[in-house]
């Protein structure tokens, strides 16, 4: 129950602070800076060296790619009927194709499955991050007015290689073969402990429920895929691979997380239907508490 109260308190605090204007506009950017540049890298360094690779990692590694592929097909089919603008089409793809597997996913996995099982969520999140850093950014830049940057492979590569969580991920995977990271685990534990409250507080600061009437149809479509179809695809994948236990459960659970916050913010900053991006994140976070509880009990009966 501790994690449920943590989620509720941190989200509520951020939302209240935003509504009462206790913090200046854009304060969430400072919070995100800590999460992205300190807490997330610490998470990789703390947990990735402990992974013993085997067949149990197949679903956590393939799942995010399946979700993105399914989202691409889903958006193409929907676009044929509704003829979306380029901005709305790209915004729908990035918000459907990637989930909030770190900021919200990790604390929720800890709450439902326990901290000892968080490794599966970490791997799922790292693959999601790689997709965001490549396909997600390319999609956003291609649909924005910055078309020249889309063609600049060097610029794109620099963004990926300079992203602190990616650097930490690669360092943890490569250097853990030669260096024992365990002496710094107590320090990493303290830094990782800031991830959930800071991330959830940031989400609360960004929750906005305005302009629902104008974007309710697109929001409904995005949430239908992200909260229901995406975890359904990963569940089907687990069945096909005869995968059971927590690796499969947590992969399906992570697949049902609300939309990727960083991708939504980046799409919004590039003018790709900002109203939709804000709404799908805010409503998705609230709705996901209900849908994820349902998935948790369903998975408990299936596996």
N, C-alpha and C positions, 0 to 999 in steps of 0.2 A: 504493500500500500504506500510505502514511502515515495516510490517513483511517481505514483499517480498524483499524490499531493504536490510533489516537485513540479510536475508538468502543469498542474492547475495553478499553482501559486506563481510560477515564473511567467506563464502566458498571461495570466490576469494582471500581474504587475506591469508588464510591458504595455498591455492594452490600456490600462488605467493611466499610466504615465503619459502615453500618447494622447489620450483624450483630454487630460488635464493640462497638457503642454508643460509638464514638469521639466522635460528635457528639450533642448533645441531641436529644430527640424533636422533630420538627417543623422540624429544621434546613433541610430542603429548601425550606421557605417563604421563607427568606432568599435562597437561591440563585435560586428562581423570581422573586423580586422584582427581582433584577438582570437576569435574562433578559427579563422582561416589560417592565420600565420603562426599561431602558437598551439592551440588545443588540438586541432586536427593533425598537424605533424606529430605531436606528442602521442596521439592515439596510434598512429602507424608504427612509430618507434617502440611503443610499449607492447603491442600485440602481434604484429606481423612476424617478428623473429621467433615467436613461439609456435607458429603454424607448422604442422607436420603434413606436408602435401600428400594427398591421396585421392581416391575416387569420391570421397565424401564432399570434395570441393567442386565437383562438376556443376551441380545446380546453382550454387552461389556465383560461379564464374560465367555460366552461360545465360542465366536468368536475365541480367540487365540488357544483354544484346538482343535477346528475344523480345523484350518489352519494347525496345527502340524499333526493331523491325516491324513488330505488330502495330506500333503507333504510326509508322510511315504508311503502311497499307491502309490503316483505319482512316487517316487523314485524307489520303488520296480518294478513297471511296466516298467519304463525306463531302469532299470538295467538289466532286463531280455533280452532286445533287444541289449543293448550296452556292457554289461559285464564290468562295471566300476571297477576300483581298489577300495579296501576298503577305502582308503583315499579320493578319489573323491566321492565315494558314501556317506560317512559321511559328507563331506563338502557340498555336494549338499543338503542333508537333513537339516542340521542346517541353511543353508542360505535360503532355501525355507520355512522352518517351522516356522521361527521367523522373525518378521519385526523390522525395526528401529523406533519403536513406541515412543521412548523418545527423542533421540538426534535430529532427524529430524521431527518425528511425532508431538510432542507437539508444536513446533513453527509453523508448517504448519497448524495444527488444529486451532491455535490462529489466523493465517492469514486468513483462509477461513471461519471459523465459529464464531470467536470472543473468547476472553479470558473467558467470562462467561460460555462457554460450555466446558471448558477444563477438567472438572471433568470426563466426559465420556472417554476422551482419557487417563486420569490418571489411571482409573480402567482397561482399556484395556491393558495399559502398565504394570501395576502391575501383571496381570495374565500372560502376556508374560514373564515377569521377572521370575516368579515362574517356568514356563516351561523351561526357559533357565537354571535356577539354578539346575534343577533336570534332566529332560530328555535330555536337550542340553548338559550339562556337561558329563553325562553318555555316550551319543553317541560319543562325542569327545574322551573321555578317552578310550572307548572300541576299537575305531578304531586306536588309537595311539599305540606306543610301550610301553606305561606305563600301561600295562594290569593288573599288580598287584594292581594299585591304583583303577582300575575300581571295583574290588571286595571288596575294603575297604569301607564299608558303613559308618563307623565312620568318616573317612577322608572326605567323601562327605558331610555328615551332618554338620561337622564343617565348611566347606566352605560356605554352605548355611546360617548357623546361624550367621556367622561372617561377612556376606556381609552387609555393612552399609545401602543400600537402603532397604534390607529385614528387618533389625532391625527397621528402621524408619517406615516402612509400618506396621509391627506388633504393634509397640508402638502406632502409630496413631490410629489404629483400636481398640486396647484394652483400652488404657488409656483415650481415648477421652470420654469414658463412665463415667469416674470419675473425669476428670480434664478438665477445660476450657482452651483450647489452644489459644483462641482469643487474649489475651494480647500480645502474641509473634508474632502475624500475621504480623505486620509491619516489624519486623526483618526477618521473613521467606520470605516476599515479596521481600526484597532486595536480599536475597540469591538466590531465585528462578529466579530472573531477570537475573542472570549470566548464567543460564542453557543454554538458546538458543544460545547466542553469543559464549560462550566457546565451546559448543558441535559442533556447525557448524564450528568454526575455527579448531577444532581438525579433523573434517571430511576433511576439505580442506587440512590440512597437510598430510593426508593419501591417498589422491586421486592419483592413479597411473594408467596409461593407456598403459603400456607396455605389451608385450606378448599377444596381442589380437588375433593374427593369430593362436597361438597354442591352445587357450582355447575358441575361439568364439562359438563353438557348445555347450559346456557345459554351458557357460555364457548365451547363448540365451535360453536354456532350463530352467535354474534357474530363469531368469527374466520373462519368459513366465508364470511360475507358480506364482511367487511372486507378480508380478504387475497386472496380469490379472485373473488367476484362483482363487487365494486366496481371493481377494475381491468378486469375483463372488460367491464363496461358502458362504461367510458371508451374501451376499445379498440374496441368496436363503434361508439361515437360518432366516433372518429377515422376508421374505415373509411367510415362514412356521409358524412363531410365530405371524404373523400379526402385526409386530412392525413397527411403523412409527415415523417420527420426527427425531430430532437430535441424540437420542441414536442409532438409526439404521444407520443414515447417517454417523455419526462419526466412528462407528464400521467398516463399509465398507471402509471408507476412511483410517482408520488406518491399515486395513488389506492389503491395497495396497501400503504400505510403502516399501521402499527398504530393503535389507537384514539387519539383526541384526548385528551391527558393532562389539560388544564385542564377540559374538559367532564366527564371521568371523575371528577376530584377534586370538582368542583362538585356533580355528581350524588350522589357519596358523602356529601358534607357535608350534603346535604339529605335523607339517609336513604333514597336510592333504591338499594336492594340494594348496600350498600358492599362486601360480599365479592366480588360479581361484578365491580364496577368495578375493584377492585384486581387481581383475577386476570386480567381480559381485557387490561389494560394490560401487566402483567408478562409473561404468557405470550405476548401478541401481539408484544412487542418482540423476544423471543428467536426466535419462529417466523418473524417477518417477515424476518429475515436470510436464511433459507432460501428463502422464497417470493419475495422481491425479487430474489435471485440468479437464480431460475428465470425470473421475468418479464424480467429484463435480457437474458438470452440468447435468450428467445423473441422479444422485440421486435427484437433484433439480426438475427434471421432473417426477420422479417416486413417490417421497414422498411429 
